[in-house]
Amino acid sequence: MTRIVRHCPDCGWDRPFEQHHDEPGGCPDSPDGDCPEWSCTACGAALLIGAAWPAPARLAPAAQLRGRVA
């Protein structure tokens, strides 16, 4: 398995992370087969690294957002 060291948000330390689908094109959850999911070897927390996030179809113009309260 492939390993990298990243900061684990659950452990609070730098920990090794493993990729479970490390063979090229072997991830069934990704259209291109590259697995973006890495898990902490100490606690099992998952990170998505290099995943492509879809952009929203339409962004509201700033004039429409003015005066709104969050």
Predicted model as a PDB file, atoms N, CA, C, CB and O in Angstrom, pLDDT in the B-factor column:
MODEL        1                                                                  
ATOM      1  N   MET A   1       0.832  -1.194   0.000  1.00 61.00           N  
ATOM      2  CA  MET A   1       0.000   0.000   0.000  1.00 61.00           C  
ATOM      3  C   MET A   1       0.869   1.248   0.000  1.00 61.00           C  
ATOM      4  CB  MET A   1      -0.942   0.003   1.209  1.00 61.00           C  
ATOM      5  O   MET A   1       1.975   1.254   0.541  1.00 61.00           O  
ATOM      6  N   THR A   2       0.361   2.282  -0.603  1.00 73.00           N  
ATOM      7  CA  THR A   2       1.057   3.555  -0.643  1.00 73.00           C  
ATOM      8  C   THR A   2       0.837   4.294   0.671  1.00 73.00           C  
ATOM      9  CB  THR A   2       0.580   4.405  -1.840  1.00 73.00           C  
ATOM     10  O   THR A   2      -0.264   4.263   1.221  1.00 73.00           O  
ATOM     11  N   ARG A   3       1.877   4.960   1.179  1.00 84.00           N  
ATOM     12  CA  ARG A   3       1.754   5.722   2.427  1.00 84.00           C  
ATOM     13  C   ARG A   3       2.264   7.139   2.230  1.00 84.00           C  
ATOM     14  CB  ARG A   3       2.526   5.032   3.570  1.00 84.00           C  
ATOM     15  O   ARG A   3       3.227   7.377   1.501  1.00 84.00           O  
ATOM     16  N   ILE A   4       1.590   8.082   2.902  1.00 90.00           N  
ATOM     17  CA  ILE A   4       2.041   9.466   2.975  1.00 90.00           C  
ATOM     18  C   ILE A   4       1.868   9.928   4.416  1.00 90.00           C  
ATOM     19  CB  ILE A   4       1.249  10.389   1.976  1.00 90.00           C  
ATOM     20  O   ILE A   4       1.123   9.312   5.178  1.00 90.00           O  
ATOM     21  N   VAL A   5       2.550  11.006   4.797  1.00 94.00           N  
ATOM     22  CA  VAL A   5       2.403  11.571   6.134  1.00 94.00           C  
ATOM     23  C   VAL A   5       1.663  12.890   6.003  1.00 94.00           C  
ATOM     24  CB  VAL A   5       3.791  11.766   6.835  1.00 94.00           C  
ATOM     25  O   VAL A   5       2.082  13.783   5.265  1.00 94.00           O  
ATOM     26  N   ARG A   6       0.555  13.002   6.729  1.00 93.00           N  
ATOM     27  CA  ARG A   6      -0.273  14.209   6.729  1.00 93.00           C  
ATOM     28  C   ARG A   6      -0.724  14.481   8.161  1.00 93.00           C  
ATOM     29  CB  ARG A   6      -1.505  14.057   5.769  1.00 93.00           C  
ATOM     30  O   ARG A   6      -0.624  13.615   9.030  1.00 93.00           O  
ATOM     31  N   HIS A   7      -1.222  15.693   8.394  1.00 94.00           N  
ATOM     32  CA  HIS A   7      -1.782  16.038   9.698  1.00 94.00           C  
ATOM     33  C   HIS A   7      -3.148  15.376   9.823  1.00 94.00           C  
ATOM     34  CB  HIS A   7      -1.890  17.588   9.881  1.00 94.00           C  
ATOM     35  O   HIS A   7      -4.015  15.573   8.971  1.00 94.00           O  
ATOM     36  N   CYS A   8      -3.342  14.598  10.874  1.00 94.00           N  
ATOM     37  CA  CYS A   8      -4.621  13.934  11.109  1.00 94.00           C  
ATOM     38  C   CYS A   8      -5.493  14.841  11.984  1.00 94.00           C  
ATOM     39  CB  CYS A   8      -4.412  12.534  11.784  1.00 94.00           C  
ATOM     40  O   CYS A   8      -5.097  15.184  13.098  1.00 94.00           O  
ATOM     41  N   PRO A   9      -6.671  15.233  11.497  1.00 92.00           N  
ATOM     42  CA  PRO A   9      -7.530  16.120  12.286  1.00 92.00           C  
ATOM     43  C   PRO A   9      -8.085  15.434  13.534  1.00 92.00           C  
ATOM     44  CB  PRO A   9      -8.679  16.624  11.429  1.00 92.00           C  
ATOM     45  O   PRO A   9      -8.392  16.121  14.508  1.00 92.00           O  
ATOM     46  N   ASP A  10      -8.223  14.122  13.542  1.00 93.00           N  
ATOM     47  CA  ASP A  10      -8.738  13.425  14.724  1.00 93.00           C  
ATOM     48  C   ASP A  10      -7.656  13.169  15.761  1.00 93.00           C  
ATOM     49  CB  ASP A  10      -9.370  12.112  14.318  1.00 93.00           C  
ATOM     50  O   ASP A  10      -7.901  13.344  16.955  1.00 93.00           O  
ATOM     51  N   CYS A  11      -6.467  12.760  15.337  1.00 92.00           N  
ATOM     52  CA  CYS A  11      -5.357  12.506  16.266  1.00 92.00           C  
ATOM     53  C   CYS A  11      -4.712  13.810  16.748  1.00 92.00           C  
ATOM     54  CB  CYS A  11      -4.296  11.619  15.594  1.00 92.00           C  
ATOM     55  O   CYS A  11      -4.267  13.911  17.891  1.00 92.00           O  
ATOM     56  N   GLY A  12      -4.671  14.813  15.849  1.00 93.00           N  
ATOM     57  CA  GLY A  12      -4.017  16.076  16.186  1.00 93.00           C  
ATOM     58  C   GLY A  12      -2.518  16.069  15.937  1.00 93.00           C  
ATOM     59  O   GLY A  12      -1.826  16.998  16.354  1.00 93.00           O  
ATOM     60  N   TRP A  13      -2.003  15.052  15.272  1.00 93.00           N  
ATOM     61  CA  TRP A  13      -0.577  14.922  14.998  1.00 93.00           C  
ATOM     62  C   TRP A  13      -0.370  14.547  13.538  1.00 93.00           C  
ATOM     63  CB  TRP A  13       0.069  13.871  15.926  1.00 93.00           C  
ATOM     64  O   TRP A  13      -1.316  14.180  12.841  1.00 93.00           O  
ATOM     65  N   ASP A  14       0.880  14.642  13.080  1.00 96.00           N  
ATOM     66  CA  ASP A  14       1.231  14.133  11.762  1.00 96.00           C  
ATOM     67  C   ASP A  14       1.298  12.612  11.852  1.00 96.00           C  
ATOM     68  CB  ASP A  14       2.589  14.735  11.257  1.00 96.00           C  
ATOM     69  O   ASP A  14       2.009  12.059  12.691  1.00 96.00           O  
ATOM     70  N   ARG A  15       0.562  11.956  10.993  1.00 95.00           N  
ATOM     71  CA  ARG A  15       0.467  10.500  11.019  1.00 95.00           C  
ATOM     72  C   ARG A  15       0.595   9.951   9.595  1.00 95.00           C  
ATOM     73  CB  ARG A  15      -0.873  10.046  11.664  1.00 95.00           C  
ATOM     74  O   ARG A  15       0.325  10.665   8.629  1.00 95.00           O  
ATOM     75  N   PRO A  16       1.004   8.691   9.465  1.00 95.00           N  
ATOM     76  CA  PRO A  16       0.996   8.069   8.140  1.00 95.00           C  
ATOM     77  C   PRO A  16      -0.439   7.763   7.705  1.00 95.00           C  
ATOM     78  CB  PRO A  16       1.846   6.775   8.141  1.00 95.00           C  
ATOM     79  O   PRO A  16      -1.264   7.326   8.507  1.00 95.00           O  
ATOM     80  N   PHE A  17      -0.716   7.997   6.437  1.00 93.00           N  
ATOM     81  CA  PHE A  17      -2.007   7.686   5.830  1.00 93.00           C  
ATOM     82  C   PHE A  17      -1.786   6.675   4.726  1.00 93.00           C  
ATOM     83  CB  PHE A  17      -2.702   8.966   5.282  1.00 93.00           C  
ATOM     84  O   PHE A  17      -0.791   6.736   4.004  1.00 93.00           O  
ATOM     85  N   GLU A  18      -2.726   5.738   4.597  1.00 90.00           N  
ATOM     86  CA  GLU A  18      -2.658   4.711   3.563  1.00 90.00           C  
ATOM     87  C   GLU A  18      -3.803   4.879   2.580  1.00 90.00           C  
ATOM     88  CB  GLU A  18      -2.690   3.308   4.186  1.00 90.00           C  
ATOM     89  O   GLU A  18      -4.884   5.358   2.925  1.00 90.00           O  
ATOM     90  N   GLN A  19      -3.540   4.476   1.361  1.00 83.00           N  
ATOM     91  CA  GLN A  19      -4.557   4.491   0.317  1.00 83.00           C  
ATOM     92  C   GLN A  19      -4.941   3.041   0.045  1.00 83.00           C  
ATOM     93  CB  GLN A  19      -4.043   5.211  -0.993  1.00 83.00           C  
ATOM     94  O   GLN A  19      -4.083   2.227  -0.296  1.00 83.00           O  
ATOM     95  N   HIS A  20      -6.217   2.714   0.194  1.00 75.00           N  
ATOM     96  CA  HIS A  20      -6.640   1.322   0.077  1.00 75.00           C  
ATOM     97  C   HIS A  20      -6.718   0.835  -1.365  1.00 75.00           C  
ATOM     98  CB  HIS A  20      -7.973   1.144   0.733  1.00 75.00           C  
ATOM     99  O   HIS A  20      -6.486  -0.346  -1.623  1.00 75.00           O  
ATOM    100  N   HIS A  21      -7.036   1.704  -2.295  1.00 71.00           N  
ATOM    101  CA  HIS A  21      -7.088   1.332  -3.717  1.00 71.00           C  
ATOM    102  C   HIS A  21      -5.878   1.942  -4.405  1.00 71.00           C  
ATOM    103  CB  HIS A  21      -8.425   1.813  -4.396  1.00 71.00           C  
ATOM    104  O   HIS A  21      -6.022   2.877  -5.192  1.00 71.00           O  
ATOM    105  N   ASP A  22      -4.693   1.428  -4.119  1.00 63.00           N  
ATOM    106  CA  ASP A  22      -3.491   2.060  -4.648  1.00 63.00           C  
ATOM    107  C   ASP A  22      -3.082   1.563  -6.026  1.00 63.00           C  
ATOM    108  CB  ASP A  22      -2.368   1.849  -3.704  1.00 63.00           C  
ATOM    109  O   ASP A  22      -2.194   2.150  -6.643  1.00 63.00           O  
ATOM    110  N   GLU A  23      -3.708   0.486  -6.534  1.00 70.00           N  
ATOM    111  CA  GLU A  23      -3.369   0.040  -7.884  1.00 70.00           C  
ATOM    112  C   GLU A  23      -3.977   1.007  -8.903  1.00 70.00           C  
ATOM    113  CB  GLU A  23      -3.873  -1.415  -8.133  1.00 70.00           C  
ATOM    114  O   GLU A  23      -5.110   1.451  -8.713  1.00 70.00           O  
ATOM    115  N   PRO A  24      -3.268   1.343  -9.966  1.00 70.00           N  
ATOM    116  CA  PRO A  24      -3.762   2.310 -10.945  1.00 70.00           C  
ATOM    117  C   PRO A  24      -5.117   1.899 -11.531  1.00 70.00           C  
ATOM    118  CB  PRO A  24      -2.745   2.478 -12.065  1.00 70.00           C  
ATOM    119  O   PRO A  24      -5.280   0.788 -12.036  1.00 70.00           O  
ATOM    120  N   GLY A  25      -6.070   2.808 -11.454  1.00 73.00           N  
ATOM    121  CA  GLY A  25      -7.397   2.568 -12.007  1.00 73.00           C  
ATOM    122  C   GLY A  25      -8.234   1.585 -11.217  1.00 73.00           C  
ATOM    123  O   GLY A  25      -9.228   1.077 -11.735  1.00 73.00           O  
ATOM    124  N   GLY A  26      -7.861   1.299  -9.966  1.00 73.00           N  
ATOM    125  CA  GLY A  26      -8.554   0.272  -9.200  1.00 73.00           C  
ATOM    126  C   GLY A  26      -9.663   0.754  -8.284  1.00 73.00           C  
ATOM    127  O   GLY A  26     -10.311  -0.069  -7.636  1.00 73.00           O  
ATOM    128  N   CYS A  27      -9.906   2.049  -8.204  1.00 77.00           N  
ATOM    129  CA  CYS A  27     -10.937   2.561  -7.300  1.00 77.00           C  
ATOM    130  C   CYS A  27     -12.301   2.550  -8.002  1.00 77.00           C  
ATOM    131  CB  CYS A  27     -10.582   3.997  -6.821  1.00 77.00           C  
ATOM    132  O   CYS A  27     -12.472   3.202  -9.032  1.00 77.00           O  
ATOM    133  N   PRO A  28     -13.265   1.816  -7.450  1.00 76.00           N  
ATOM    134  CA  PRO A  28     -14.578   1.766  -8.086  1.00 76.00           C  
ATOM    135  C   PRO A  28     -15.420   3.022  -7.863  1.00 76.00           C  
ATOM    136  CB  PRO A  28     -15.328   0.577  -7.582  1.00 76.00           C  
ATOM    137  O   PRO A  28     -16.431   3.216  -8.538  1.00 76.00           O  
ATOM    138  N   ASP A  29     -15.007   3.883  -6.917  1.00 74.00           N  
ATOM    139  CA  ASP A  29     -15.787   5.075  -6.572  1.00 74.00           C  
ATOM    140  C   ASP A  29     -15.404   6.322  -7.363  1.00 74.00           C  
ATOM    141  CB  ASP A  29     -15.638   5.360  -5.117  1.00 74.00           C  
ATOM    142  O   ASP A  29     -16.071   7.350  -7.243  1.00 74.00           O  
ATOM    143  N   SER A  30     -14.360   6.255  -8.156  1.00 73.00           N  
ATOM    144  CA  SER A  30     -13.852   7.411  -8.877  1.00 73.00           C  
ATOM    145  C   SER A  30     -13.953   7.150 -10.384  1.00 73.00           C  
ATOM    146  CB  SER A  30     -12.383   7.721  -8.463  1.00 73.00           C  
ATOM    147  O   SER A  30     -13.608   6.066 -10.853  1.00 73.00           O  
ATOM    148  N   PRO A  31     -14.430   8.155 -11.145  1.00 74.00           N  
ATOM    149  CA  PRO A  31     -14.585   7.932 -12.590  1.00 74.00           C  
ATOM    150  C   PRO A  31     -13.275   7.590 -13.302  1.00 74.00           C  
ATOM    151  CB  PRO A  31     -15.185   9.159 -13.228  1.00 74.00           C  
ATOM    152  O   PRO A  31     -13.273   6.794 -14.241  1.00 74.00           O  
ATOM    153  N   ASP A  32     -12.155   8.187 -12.861  1.00 72.00           N  
ATOM    154  CA  ASP A  32     -10.879   7.907 -13.525  1.00 72.00           C  
ATOM    155  C   ASP A  32     -10.109   6.762 -12.875  1.00 72.00           C  
ATOM    156  CB  ASP A  32     -10.023   9.148 -13.528  1.00 72.00           C  
ATOM    157  O   ASP A  32      -9.047   6.371 -13.358  1.00 72.00           O  
ATOM    158  N   GLY A  33     -10.651   6.220 -11.767  1.00 71.00           N  
ATOM    159  CA  GLY A  33     -10.010   5.098 -11.105  1.00 71.00           C  
ATOM    160  C   GLY A  33      -8.980   5.464 -10.063  1.00 71.00           C  
ATOM    161  O   GLY A  33      -8.534   4.590  -9.319  1.00 71.00           O  
ATOM    162  N   ASP A  34      -8.574   6.753  -9.978  1.00 75.00           N  
ATOM    163  CA  ASP A  34      -7.618   7.189  -8.968  1.00 75.00           C  
ATOM    164  C   ASP A  34      -8.352   7.438  -7.656  1.00 75.00           C  
ATOM    165  CB  ASP A  34      -6.865   8.466  -9.428  1.00 75.00           C  
ATOM    166  O   ASP A  34      -9.258   8.270  -7.602  1.00 75.00           O  
ATOM    167  N   CYS A  35      -7.975   6.732  -6.612  1.00 80.00           N  
ATOM    168  CA  CYS A  35      -8.667   6.818  -5.331  1.00 80.00           C  
ATOM    169  C   CYS A  35      -8.221   8.069  -4.563  1.00 80.00           C  
ATOM    170  CB  CYS A  35      -8.406   5.547  -4.493  1.00 80.00           C  
ATOM    171  O   CYS A  35      -7.034   8.208  -4.267  1.00 80.00           O  
ATOM    172  N   PRO A  36      -9.150   8.987  -4.231  1.00 83.00           N  
ATOM    173  CA  PRO A  36      -8.786  10.178  -3.479  1.00 83.00           C  
ATOM    174  C   PRO A  36      -8.837   9.959  -1.964  1.00 83.00           C  
ATOM    175  CB  PRO A  36      -9.698  11.316  -3.859  1.00 83.00           C  
ATOM    176  O   PRO A  36      -8.493  10.865  -1.204  1.00 83.00           O  
ATOM    177  N   GLU A  37      -9.264   8.765  -1.509  1.00 86.00           N  
ATOM    178  CA  GLU A  37      -9.451   8.529  -0.079  1.00 86.00           C  
ATOM    179  C   GLU A  37      -8.202   7.937   0.559  1.00 86.00           C  
ATOM    180  CB  GLU A  37     -10.638   7.606   0.153  1.00 86.00           C  
ATOM    181  O   GLU A  37      -7.671   6.921   0.109  1.00 86.00           O  
ATOM    182  N   TRP A  38      -7.746   8.600   1.624  1.00 89.00           N  
ATOM    183  CA  TRP A  38      -6.603   8.148   2.401  1.00 89.00           C  
ATOM    184  C   TRP A  38      -7.080   8.007   3.838  1.00 89.00           C  
ATOM    185  CB  TRP A  38      -5.382   9.141   2.285  1.00 89.00           C  
ATOM    186  O   TRP A  38      -7.858   8.836   4.310  1.00 89.00           O  
ATOM    187  N   SER A  39      -6.627   6.965   4.550  1.00 91.00           N  
ATOM    188  CA  SER A  39      -7.052   6.780   5.931  1.00 91.00           C  
ATOM    189  C   SER A  39      -5.847   6.738   6.861  1.00 91.00           C  
ATOM    190  CB  SER A  39      -7.880   5.497   6.072  1.00 91.00           C  
ATOM    191  O   SER A  39      -4.791   6.200   6.524  1.00 91.00           O  
ATOM    192  N   CYS A  40      -6.039   7.328   8.054  1.00 94.00           N  
ATOM    193  CA  CYS A  40      -4.998   7.385   9.077  1.00 94.00           C  
ATOM    194  C   CYS A  40      -4.736   5.975   9.586  1.00 94.00           C  
ATOM    195  CB  CYS A  40      -5.406   8.333  10.247  1.00 94.00           C  
ATOM    196  O   CYS A  40      -5.676   5.238   9.884  1.00 94.00           O  
ATOM    197  N   THR A  41      -3.467   5.594   9.687  1.00 93.00           N  
ATOM    198  CA  THR A  41      -3.139   4.258  10.164  1.00 93.00           C  
ATOM    199  C   THR A  41      -3.316   4.133  11.671  1.00 93.00           C  
ATOM    200  CB  THR A  41      -1.718   3.904   9.782  1.00 93.00           C  
ATOM    201  O   THR A  41      -3.390   3.017  12.185  1.00 93.00           O  
ATOM    202  N   ALA A  42      -3.387   5.253  12.396  1.00 94.00           N  
ATOM    203  CA  ALA A  42      -3.544   5.205  13.848  1.00 94.00           C  
ATOM    204  C   ALA A  42      -5.009   5.149  14.274  1.00 94.00           C  
ATOM    205  CB  ALA A  42      -2.878   6.407  14.478  1.00 94.00           C  
ATOM    206  O   ALA A  42      -5.372   4.345  15.133  1.00 94.00           O  
ATOM    207  N   CYS A  43      -5.860   6.003  13.677  1.00 94.00           N  
ATOM    208  CA  CYS A  43      -7.249   6.088  14.148  1.00 94.00           C  
ATOM    209  C   CYS A  43      -8.284   5.774  13.073  1.00 94.00           C  
ATOM    210  CB  CYS A  43      -7.510   7.461  14.691  1.00 94.00           C  
ATOM    211  O   CYS A  43      -9.450   5.549  13.395  1.00 94.00           O  
ATOM    212  N   GLY A  44      -7.883   5.754  11.804  1.00 92.00           N  
ATOM    213  CA  GLY A  44      -8.818   5.433  10.731  1.00 92.00           C  
ATOM    214  C   GLY A  44      -9.532   6.632  10.126  1.00 92.00           C  
ATOM    215  O   GLY A  44     -10.372   6.454   9.244  1.00 92.00           O  
ATOM    216  N   ALA A  45      -9.225   7.854  10.571  1.00 94.00           N  
ATOM    217  CA  ALA A  45      -9.848   9.052   9.992  1.00 94.00           C  
ATOM    218  C   ALA A  45      -9.524   9.123   8.502  1.00 94.00           C  
ATOM    219  CB  ALA A  45      -9.362  10.345  10.721  1.00 94.00           C  
ATOM    220  O   ALA A  45      -8.426   8.765   8.077  1.00 94.00           O  
ATOM    221  N   ALA A  46     -10.489   9.587   7.722  1.00 91.00           N  
ATOM    222  CA  ALA A  46     -10.311   9.629   6.271  1.00 91.00           C  
ATOM    223  C   ALA A  46     -10.068  11.048   5.787  1.00 91.00           C  
ATOM    224  CB  ALA A  46     -11.529   9.040   5.567  1.00 91.00           C  
ATOM    225  O   ALA A  46     -10.648  12.001   6.309  1.00 91.00           O  
ATOM    226  N   LEU A  47      -9.205  11.183   4.782  1.00 90.00           N  
ATOM    227  CA  LEU A  47      -8.964  12.445   4.089  1.00 90.00           C  
ATOM    228  C   LEU A  47      -9.213  12.216   2.608  1.00 90.00           C  
ATOM    229  CB  LEU A  47      -7.512  12.977   4.346  1.00 90.00           C  
ATOM    230  O   LEU A  47      -8.873  11.167   2.062  1.00 90.00           O  
ATOM    231  N   LEU A  48      -9.810  13.213   1.965  1.00 85.00           N  
ATOM    232  CA  LEU A  48      -9.943  13.186   0.508  1.00 85.00           C  
ATOM    233  C   LEU A  48      -8.894  14.131  -0.039  1.00 85.00           C  
ATOM    234  CB  LEU A  48     -11.397  13.592   0.032  1.00 85.00           C  
ATOM    235  O   LEU A  48      -8.955  15.338   0.196  1.00 85.00           O  
ATOM    236  N   ILE A  49      -7.937  13.591  -0.763  1.00 83.00           N  
ATOM    237  CA  ILE A  49      -6.817  14.376  -1.281  1.00 83.00           C  
ATOM    238  C   ILE A  49      -6.846  14.312  -2.798  1.00 83.00           C  
ATOM    239  CB  ILE A  49      -5.453  13.858  -0.727  1.00 83.00           C  
ATOM    240  O   ILE A  49      -6.790  13.230  -3.382  1.00 83.00           O  
ATOM    241  N   GLY A  50      -6.933  15.474  -3.434  1.00 75.00           N  
ATOM    242  CA  GLY A  50      -6.913  15.538  -4.883  1.00 75.00           C  
ATOM    243  C   GLY A  50      -8.250  15.245  -5.532  1.00 75.00           C  
ATOM    244  O   GLY A  50      -8.314  15.018  -6.740  1.00 75.00           O  
ATOM    245  N   ALA A  51      -9.315  15.247  -4.752  1.00 70.00           N  
ATOM    246  CA  ALA A  51     -10.638  14.994  -5.323  1.00 70.00           C  
ATOM    247  C   ALA A  51     -11.132  16.231  -6.063  1.00 70.00           C  
ATOM    248  CB  ALA A  51     -11.644  14.587  -4.221  1.00 70.00           C  
ATOM    249  O   ALA A  51     -10.939  17.356  -5.602  1.00 70.00           O  
ATOM    250  N   ALA A  52     -11.755  16.025  -7.183  1.00 68.00           N  
ATOM    251  CA  ALA A  52     -12.313  17.138  -7.951  1.00 68.00           C  
ATOM    252  C   ALA A  52     -13.728  17.425  -7.454  1.00 68.00           C  
ATOM    253  CB  ALA A  52     -12.316  16.820  -9.481  1.00 68.00           C  
ATOM    254  O   ALA A  52     -14.582  16.539  -7.461  1.00 68.00           O  
ATOM    255  N   TRP A  53     -13.970  18.643  -7.029  1.00 69.00           N  
ATOM    256  CA  TRP A  53     -15.290  19.037  -6.540  1.00 69.00           C  
ATOM    257  C   TRP A  53     -16.020  19.764  -7.649  1.00 69.00           C  
ATOM    258  CB  TRP A  53     -15.183  19.928  -5.270  1.00 69.00           C  
ATOM    259  O   TRP A  53     -15.457  20.665  -8.270  1.00 69.00           O  
ATOM    260  N   PRO A  54     -17.265  19.390  -7.910  1.00 71.00           N  
ATOM    261  CA  PRO A  54     -18.012  20.062  -8.976  1.00 71.00           C  
ATOM    262  C   PRO A  54     -18.340  21.509  -8.608  1.00 71.00           C  
ATOM    263  CB  PRO A  54     -19.301  19.297  -9.280  1.00 71.00           C  
ATOM    264  O   PRO A  54     -18.673  21.811  -7.462  1.00 71.00           O  
ATOM    265  N   ALA A  55     -18.242  22.379  -9.580  1.00 69.00           N  
ATOM    266  CA  ALA A  55     -18.573  23.787  -9.367  1.00 69.00           C  
ATOM    267  C   ALA A  55     -20.090  23.960  -9.401  1.00 69.00           C  
ATOM    268  CB  ALA A  55     -17.892  24.688 -10.438  1.00 69.00           C  
ATOM    269  O   ALA A  55     -20.782  23.227 -10.107  1.00 69.00           O  
ATOM    270  N   PRO A  56     -20.610  24.931  -8.639  1.00 68.00           N  
ATOM    271  CA  PRO A  56     -22.052  25.172  -8.707  1.00 68.00           C  
ATOM    272  C   PRO A  56     -22.465  25.597 -10.113  1.00 68.00           C  
ATOM    273  CB  PRO A  56     -22.467  26.245  -7.687  1.00 68.00           C  
ATOM    274  O   PRO A  56     -21.698  26.248 -10.822  1.00 68.00           O  
ATOM    275  N   ALA A  57     -23.666  25.228 -10.506  1.00 69.00           N  
ATOM    276  CA  ALA A  57     -24.143  25.518 -11.860  1.00 69.00           C  
ATOM    277  C   ALA A  57     -24.260  27.014 -12.107  1.00 69.00           C  
ATOM    278  CB  ALA A  57     -25.490  24.850 -12.100  1.00 69.00           C  
ATOM    279  O   ALA A  57     -23.956  27.485 -13.203  1.00 69.00           O  
ATOM    280  N   ARG A  58     -24.696  27.766 -11.104  1.00 71.00           N  
ATOM    281  CA  ARG A  58     -24.889  29.201 -11.297  1.00 71.00           C  
ATOM    282  C   ARG A  58     -24.608  29.903  -9.982  1.00 71.00           C  
ATOM    283  CB  ARG A  58     -26.329  29.520 -11.804  1.00 71.00           C  
ATOM    284  O   ARG A  58     -25.146  29.523  -8.942  1.00 71.00           O  
ATOM    285  N   LEU A  59     -23.778  30.913 -10.026  1.00 68.00           N  
ATOM    286  CA  LEU A  59     -23.492  31.717  -8.841  1.00 68.00           C  
ATOM    287  C   LEU A  59     -24.380  32.943  -8.834  1.00 68.00           C  
ATOM    288  CB  LEU A  59     -22.006  32.124  -8.790  1.00 68.00           C  
ATOM    289  O   LEU A  59     -24.604  33.547  -9.883  1.00 68.00           O  
ATOM    290  N   ALA A  60     -24.888  33.321  -7.678  1.00 64.00           N  
ATOM    291  CA  ALA A  60     -25.739  34.512  -7.566  1.00 64.00           C  
ATOM    292  C   ALA A  60     -24.881  35.764  -7.707  1.00 64.00           C  
ATOM    293  CB  ALA A  60     -26.509  34.525  -6.210  1.00 64.00           C  
ATOM    294  O   ALA A  60     -23.793  35.824  -7.133  1.00 64.00           O  
ATOM    295  N   PRO A  61     -25.340  36.763  -8.454  1.00 71.00           N  
ATOM    296  CA  PRO A  61     -24.612  38.036  -8.557  1.00 71.00           C  
ATOM    297  C   PRO A  61     -24.546  38.713  -7.179  1.00 71.00           C  
ATOM    298  CB  PRO A  61     -25.297  38.982  -9.598  1.00 71.00           C  
ATOM    299  O   PRO A  61     -25.421  38.519  -6.336  1.00 71.00           O  
ATOM    300  N   ALA A  62     -23.511  39.495  -6.975  1.00 66.00           N  
ATOM    301  CA  ALA A  62     -23.305  40.166  -5.696  1.00 66.00           C  
ATOM    302  C   ALA A  62     -24.470  41.071  -5.350  1.00 66.00           C  
ATOM    303  CB  ALA A  62     -22.018  40.968  -5.720  1.00 66.00           C  
ATOM    304  O   ALA A  62     -24.802  41.216  -4.173  1.00 66.00           O  
ATOM    305  N   ALA A  63     -25.108  41.692  -6.353  1.00 66.00           N  
ATOM    306  CA  ALA A  63     -26.245  42.589  -6.103  1.00 66.00           C  
ATOM    307  C   ALA A  63     -27.410  41.837  -5.444  1.00 66.00           C  
ATOM    308  CB  ALA A  63     -26.714  43.238  -7.424  1.00 66.00           C  
ATOM    309  O   ALA A  63     -28.133  42.418  -4.635  1.00 66.00           O  
ATOM    310  N   GLN A  64     -27.598  40.575  -5.776  1.00 67.00           N  
ATOM    311  CA  GLN A  64     -28.670  39.781  -5.161  1.00 67.00           C  
ATOM    312  C   GLN A  64     -28.356  39.412  -3.722  1.00 67.00           C  
ATOM    313  CB  GLN A  64     -28.916  38.519  -5.967  1.00 67.00           C  
ATOM    314  O   GLN A  64     -29.268  39.204  -2.921  1.00 67.00           O  
ATOM    315  N   LEU A  65     -27.085  39.329  -3.388  1.00 66.00           N  
ATOM    316  CA  LEU A  65     -26.683  38.928  -2.040  1.00 66.00           C  
ATOM    317  C   LEU A  65     -26.623  40.096  -1.074  1.00 66.00           C  
ATOM    318  CB  LEU A  65     -25.346  38.248  -2.083  1.00 66.00           C  
ATOM    319  O   LEU A  65     -26.667  39.889   0.138  1.00 66.00           O  
ATOM    320  N   ARG A  66     -26.524  41.302  -1.570  1.00 70.00           N  
ATOM    321  CA  ARG A  66     -26.402  42.475  -0.728  1.00 70.00           C  
ATOM    322  C   ARG A  66     -27.664  42.631   0.135  1.00 70.00           C  
ATOM    323  CB  ARG A  66     -26.163  43.737  -1.588  1.00 70.00           C  
ATOM    324  O   ARG A  66     -28.781  42.538  -0.374  1.00 70.00           O  
ATOM    325  N   GLY A  67     -27.484  42.865   1.413  1.00 69.00           N  
ATOM    326  CA  GLY A  67     -28.592  43.079   2.317  1.00 69.00           C  
ATOM    327  C   GLY A  67     -29.122  41.814   2.965  1.00 69.00           C  
ATOM    328  O   GLY A  67     -30.017  41.888   3.808  1.00 69.00           O  
ATOM    329  N   ARG A  68     -28.603  40.671   2.600  1.00 70.00           N  
ATOM    330  CA  ARG A  68     -29.029  39.428   3.222  1.00 70.00           C  
ATOM    331  C   ARG A  68     -28.254  39.209   4.510  1.00 70.00           C  
ATOM    332  CB  ARG A  68     -28.837  38.238   2.263  1.00 70.00           C  
ATOM    333  O   ARG A  68     -27.086  39.584   4.618  1.00 70.00           O  
ATOM    334  N   VAL A  69     -28.902  38.610   5.467  1.00 68.00           N  
ATOM    335  CA  VAL A  69     -28.268  38.329   6.742  1.00 68.00           C  
ATOM    336  C   VAL A  69     -27.982  36.836   6.822  1.00 68.00           C  
ATOM    337  CB  VAL A  69     -29.159  38.793   7.928  1.00 68.00           C  
ATOM    338  O   VAL A  69     -28.834  36.008   6.499  1.00 68.00           O  
ATOM    339  N   ALA A  70     -26.780  36.507   7.254  1.00 65.00           N  
ATOM    340  CA  ALA A  70     -26.393  35.094   7.348  1.00 65.00           C  
ATOM    341  C   ALA A  70     -26.950  34.464   8.597  1.00 65.00           C  
ATOM    342  CB  ALA A  70     -24.878  34.944   7.326  1.00 65.00           C  
ATOM    343  O   ALA A  70     -26.727  33.279   8.843  1.00 65.00           O  
TER     344      ALA A  70                                                      
ENDMDL                                                                          
END                                                                             
